[in-house]
Amino acid sequence: MPSSYDLFESGLPKSNSTTSMMRSATTSYYGGTTNTNAPTTSNNETILEKILQERLLLVQQIAELNKQHEMTQEELASLEANALQQRIT
């Protein structure tokens, strides 16, 4: 790993020249300098949106499984209570 990277800053370079170069690449273009980061940003946003959609789906599935588990536990408790009641009578 290059020494210009700070491990505690999510892999972002420390040097001001690199940081300013990265910032200038993301700004709107003036005087013919184009935004070279736009396709990457758009692609990253698309990937992030897909990840968030998958995460939401997983959260919904987990909620449904938890609900089913709770219902199963209630049914099991009811069956155990009925079995115990039958042994008593």
N, C-alpha and C positions, 0 to 999 in steps of 0.2 A: 504494500500500500504506500503511495507517495507520502512523503513527510509533510506535504502541504495540506493534508486532510486532518481534520480534528475528529477523533472518534466520538466525541460527545456532542457533535453538531450534525448528526444524521448524515455523515459523509459529505457535507458541504465543504468546499475548499475555504481555507482561511484567508488566502491572499486577496487583498483589495482589488488588484487588477483583474483577477479571474472573476470575482464577484461582480464588479462593475461591468465586465464583458457579458456575463450571464444576464444581468439586469438589462443592458442595452439591447440584447437580442430579443427580449420579451416586450419591449416597448413598441409603440406604434412607429411606423416609418416616417421619417422626415428627410427630405432631400435625397430620395432614392434608396435609402437604407431600408431593406424589407425586414419584416418580422420573421426571423429564421426559426423561431420556436413554435409557431402557430400549429403546424401539422402534428408535432409531438404533443403539444398541449391538448389538442383536439383528440388525438389517439388516447392519451392518458385519461382524459375525461370520459371517453367511451368505455375504456377498461374499468375505470372506477365505478361508473354507473352500473356496469354488468356485475361487478363484485358486490355492490350495495344491493342490487336486486336479488342476487343469490343469497346474500346474508339475510335479507328480509324473508325470503322463502324458507331458509333454515330456521329462523326464529319462529315463524308460523308453524312449521312442522314440529319443532320442539314443544311449542305451546299445546298443539294437538296431542302429541304423545304424552305430555304431562297430564292433560285432561283424561286421556284414556287410562293412564296408569292410576290416577286417583279413583276413577270409576271402578277399575278392576280391584283396587284395594278395598273399596266400599263393598263390592260384591263378595269378595273373599271374607270380609269381616261378617257380613250377613250370613254367608254359608256356615262359617264357624260358629256363629251364635245359634243358628238353627240346629246344627249338629250337637252342640252342647245342650241345647234345650231338649232335644230328643233323647239324649242319654239320661237326663234328669227325670224325664217323665216315663 
